[in-house]
């Protein structure tokens, strides 16, 4: 990158047009689409269920990834919940008596620092095709859903409640009418939730539930357990409940979460994992839960009981039991002895187990890496490398082409993935770990994209795969505080300067060979305890050791000495002298333990900063965005238009248009065209998921989700023009296209991957032409492409007739569907493939359609790089915009050689055009004069129309020349390389054959 570019931004870039309406109509950008690029590596999954009657069908609920379904035993998964307003899932249940009926509990169902909440219960009556929200909106976290095995309308829900504060909508809820109404049937207080509920499979009146008074604190890894936790039993269908205490640890002994199960074959047999300090362990009951005894206190089977509490019994044998932890363990003697069932190199934090009641060899397991299925009792498992549900905290890009996208994946290490694949899509070939721990930032060296920094803190060389720990010595000494998402980023104006932060900021100018501390502890030395802590508030909390850290760093884009930062305990600080002195500029309304999630310095103004403040840990789901334009002297909170229940995680200013802002919430991406005064959704086609970070890379927005991997919004130039210009919805408009790139990908030399192999999407190939038509528009639309001399080289109309796609067994991404210019109201994105117009093929002519990206038409030459004009005609109005076609920056072929290639290809193209015209004339002559004396000569000129793609019977026919010209043009167009001597001679021979045939044509034409 040219680092002086930031100082040479075009002076014509304007501020937001003050006349823009409060909300820009979404019809102005309606056809922009997000594309998912992967990785296809599963993320944390806690909902898991199969369908006994359909052993090939399974459902999973992914934390911030929605609900997914497989119908082929886990070979492929597809999302079925993407049109819903939340992606945070705690449990999925299928009615045993009707597999078409599903219930989904939203909210992750876990107590952990990076959780996202949901908004209640959903139901489907058509196996996940459609969904209905059926209540319990304020539960936020659902631990479990249990459905009566004989009555799908009778359902119990274990409601955990708010993870960060008290609320009344928690405990055990029951519906008897399929979710139309709910009744709270087990409740202690507004601090005690329920995490599990199970119905006896042989007696639906017997129900067990675990109440867990678990609370997350407002600081990292803060948590408490309350006094009302315990296991409860009902024998009358949930009307009355009895707490079970015999043999179990007491609250006074540290009782927390209990995970339990009932043996389907013998409901008197039950197993439990119990989290209770020194009394923790595996427990068993032989009298339907009335009394319990310890069977193991080995921490491998129950450890981290607040995270893992899953235990399941084989449906046919009550002595075979499984427990899920860092490893899945199996016992065959009722829990006395255990053997690893699914572990290293799995060793991956397992959460749920489902065993098919009709065939116990079929098991579904959900883990931090997604879902896996075995159909042979654990001998082999399906892959979790087919689920794009990775959880990321941050995202960054490099300066390579194609640019790479980086992030640390929760519980799975790091990811570096290309934004475009060389083989038509983004597969496992395009991504690789980059040596960074699973939670943190990743920062590619801006001057050398092969060198990657990240975590706490490492340096990775992509060329060798070697990783070096370059952490300052003080990091290992324990002198400073760090959390999982410690900031690591380069200065945007000083490319050798790398920042790293704990509770102080470190700086290196030599790749980590040495470090300098450039700040004091920038966190709070005194704090208030948020009211949400409630009953857990004690005087000691105000005098505990400092817990805060620097959570975000925002270096200036114009001044290397200006650095802003924010802490997770609610401070914003600034230095104007490179760290020599710091000033606290925190707005008065930002209170203790309000996490300054991410900040972005203004790209055009060194006194501007944008701050996303996330207060979910204070039990506050409201969005909070703070903006200053005077260096922090005064602040404005700007959230108009944002939903009231979506905390904001990230806020960025566009790199080219002042005041064009993008924000990521716990559910979606939002845009403001007026510096935050008004916000509106930019979710478009993206599923609801937690947006933890986003960056603007050139003309794209790249997003890190915490449950749906990476997404890219290609070509945001329409949004920039909406912000810069006074667009209205009353007139047709042609947006100025971005530079169109001539870029190829390989589809001819390799056997393609199976169509079932998961892959991310490549960006659109060619020129993206965006236009808008006003409401109630009717009529024809015509779009024309002209070259620099004004020659028309392509023309499209809304009246064009679509062609049929050939039915051939090839990868779907090989065929580009024909676009028809739309004349419907709204914004449209039309793709020109930067080729000359393709030529029609006679119906009888057997050219293999798969070799043409515009099947069933022939190929045509690529246009040369240079200036082009697009003209849009709409109801008499003519609009023009200029744009450039540029080469793939990896191509080093000289312009003269590209021009020579184009001229040779164009000669083939012109021969093809003439051959097609004369073949059409021949057909007309044969129809008009079937008995003419010239019939034989005419037929000889036509030739055999059944010749194959390779080889011809007679060079002196128009069909043969058409085939020759196309084959040679194909070879010329295969790569951006100088034409070979062989190809040049082939073109000469083609012209010779054509000229010879032209003489015969003249004789017949006379």
C-alpha positions, 0 to 999 in steps of 0.5 A: 500500500502507498502510505501517502495515499491517506493524505492524498484523498480526493478533495472532492469527497464531500460531507453528508448532504444535509438534505438527505431524509432521516431514513434513506429508502432501502430501495436505493440499495436493495439488491446489494448482497452479503456473501459468506466466505467461510471458513466452514469450520463449526463453532459452539453448538449446544442444541442437538437432536435427531429424528428417531423415525427418520434416522438420517435427519438431525437438527442443531442449534448454534450459538449465534449461528441459528438452526441447521438441518441435515438429511444425510447423516451430517454429510451436508448441513443447511440453515433453516432459521435465517429469516428470524430476528435472532441467531442465538440458540440454546436448544432444539427439540423435535416432538417424538409423536410428530417429527414435523413439530419443532420447538427452538429456545433462543439464547445460548443456554450457557453462562460464559463471558462471550454469550449472546441472548435470545428473544424467546421460543419459536415453533415450526409445524413443517419440519423447519420450513417456517417459524412462529415466535410463541412467547417468553421474550424476556427469558433471554437464555433458554437452557432446555426444551422438553416435549411430551412424548405423546402430546406435542402441545405439552411442552416444558421450557427451562428458562435461565433468565437474564445472564447479567441481572435479575428478572422475573421471567425465569424458572420452568414454564409449561404450555398445554396448547402448543405455545399459545399460552405459558404458565410459570410452574416452578419459580423461586425468585428473580435470581434463580433460573432453570437450565434443564428440564426432562420428562420421564419417557414412560410417564409424562407426569413425572418431570425433573428440572434443575434450577441454577442460580448462576449469574455472570458479572460485569467484568471478565470471568466474574460469576456467582452462584445463588442459594436456590440451586437444586434438582426438583421433581414433579409427579403430577405433570408440573403442578407441584414440585419437590426438591431432591436433596438426599445424597446430593451436595447442599447449597452450603457445600457449594452446589451450582449446576446439575446436569442429569438424565433418565435412562429410557429403558429403565426410568428408575436409573438416573445419572448426574454431573454435579458442580459443587466445589470439593463435593463435585462429581458423577452421581447416580440414582436407582430409585427414580431420583429420590436418592443419589450416591457418588460414583466418581469424583474424577474431574475428567468426567464432570470438571468445569461443571458450569460449562459442561453438564451433559450426561446421556444413557444408552436407550437399550442399556441403563448401564451404558452412560456417556458424559460430555466434557473436554472429552466424551467419556463412556461407561459400560458398568453403570458409571463406575469405570470410564473410557474415552469415547471421543477425545484427542485429537477431538478434545474439543469441549463437548456440550450435547449428546443425542442417541437414537432410541431405535439404534444406539449406534447412531449418536449426535454430539455437539461441541465447540467445533460444531456437530458430528454424527456417528452411525457405527457406535463411535468408530467413525464420525462425520466432519465438522468442517462442513458448518460455516458457524465459526465464532470470531471476535475480530476481523482484519485484512491484509494488502495482498491480492486477493486480500486475505481475511483474518481472525481468531476463532473461539476454541479453534485457533486462527484463520486466514482465508482468501476473499477470492478463490482461484478455482471459482469458489472459496474452499479449504484450499483458500484458508489456513491457520496463522499461528494465533490463539483462538480469541485474539486479534490478527494483524498482517504486516502492512508492508509484508502480507506474509508476516502475521501478528496476533494473540498475546503475542506471536509472529507467523511467517506464511511462507514457512509456517513457523511461529515465534513468541514475541511477547514482552517479558513483562507479559510472562511476568504477570505484572500486567493484566490481559484478557482473551481479546487483547488488541493487536494492530498496526498504526495506519500512518506508521506501518512499522508501528505495532500496538499491543495492549493489556491494562497498558499499551505496548509499542514495537517498531521492529517486529516485536524484537523489543517493546516499549510501554507507552501508557500507564494503567489506563483502567479505573482505580475506583469504580461503582458496582452496577445495580445489576449485580444485585444480591451479589453486591458486597463492600469487598467488590469495591476494593477488589484488585483492579480487573479492567483492561484496554479493550480497544485502540484507535490510532489516528489516520492522520497523526502518528502521535494521536492514539485513542483507547477504551477500556472494558471498565468504562474509560476513554483516554487519549494521547496527543504526544505518542503516549508521553501523556494521557487524558481521560475524556470519558463522557459522564454518562458512561459508567463503571463496567460499560465496555468500550467495545470498539473505537474508530478514529475519524478518517478525515478529522483528527478530533473525531472518534466513534465509540461503540459501548456495549453494556450487556454485562450491566444487564443493559441491552440498549444500543450505545454509540458515542461520537465526538468531533472536538477531541472529547471535550463534548460527546453525543450519543447517537442511536436514533433508528437502532432497535432498543434491544441490540447492543452495539459491538463495533462502529466504523467510519467509511474510508472514503466518505466522511460521516458514512458510518457502519455499526455491528450489533448483536443481530445485524449491520446498520448504516448511517448516511448522516454521521450517526444522526439516523441509523437503518438496517443493512442486514439485507440477506445476512442471517441474524448473528452477533456482529463482533467486528467489521472493517472497510477494505477498499470498496468492501465491508468485511464482517466478523460474526460470532457464529456465522464465520466471515461475510463480505458486502462487495462494492459499497460504492452505491452507499457512498454515492447515496451519502455524497449526493442528493439522491431521491427516490423519484428519479431514475439514477445510474450509479458510477461503477467501481473499477471493473477487474479482468480476472480469471479463475481455473475451471478447465484443468482439474476435476472439480470438488464434489458439489456437496463439498462446502465452499464460500462464494467468490465476488462477482466477476466483471463490472457491477453496474448499479441503477435505480428505477423509481416506484411505479416505473413501467417501460423498457430499460436499455443498457449500453457499454461503449469503449473509449472511442464511443463504439458500442460493444455490448447492449442489453434490454429488459425485453431480452429473452432468457435462454435455457441453461443446459442440463449438464452434470457440472458444478453449479458455480461453473454456469453463470445464469443469464442476467436480464436487465430488470425494469422493476422499481428499485435498485438493481445490480447488473453484471457485465462480464467485460467481454465482447458480445457472445455469438449465438450458436446454430441449434444443431451445432454441438458446442459443449455448453460447459465451456462457455460461461454464458451457456449456451452462447459462444465465448467472446474476447475479453475487452482491453483494459481502459476507459468505458462508458455505461449508458442507461436509457429509462423512459426517455431519460439517458444517463451516463457514467464512466468507469475503468476496466483494470487488469488483475494486479497479479498479471505482469504481461505487458500491455503490448502483448495483451493488445496482440492477444486481443487482436488475434482473438478478435480476428477469430471472433470476426471469422466466427461472426461471418461464418454464423451469418453465412450459415444462416444465409445458407439455411435460407437459400436451401429453404428458398431454392431446394432444387437449385443447381447450386444446392450441392455447392451450398451444402458443401460450403455448409459442411457437416453440422455434427462434427465434434469439438475436437477435430474436423472432417473438412476445413473448407466448410463454414461449420468447420471454420466456426469450430476452428475459430472458436477453438483458437479463440478459447486457447488465446483467451485461456490466460493473460499471457503473450500468444505463442508462435503456434497460436499465431500460426493457427490464426494465420491458417484460419484466415487463409482457410477463411479467405479460400472459402470466401472465394467459393462463397462469392462464386455461389453468391453470384 
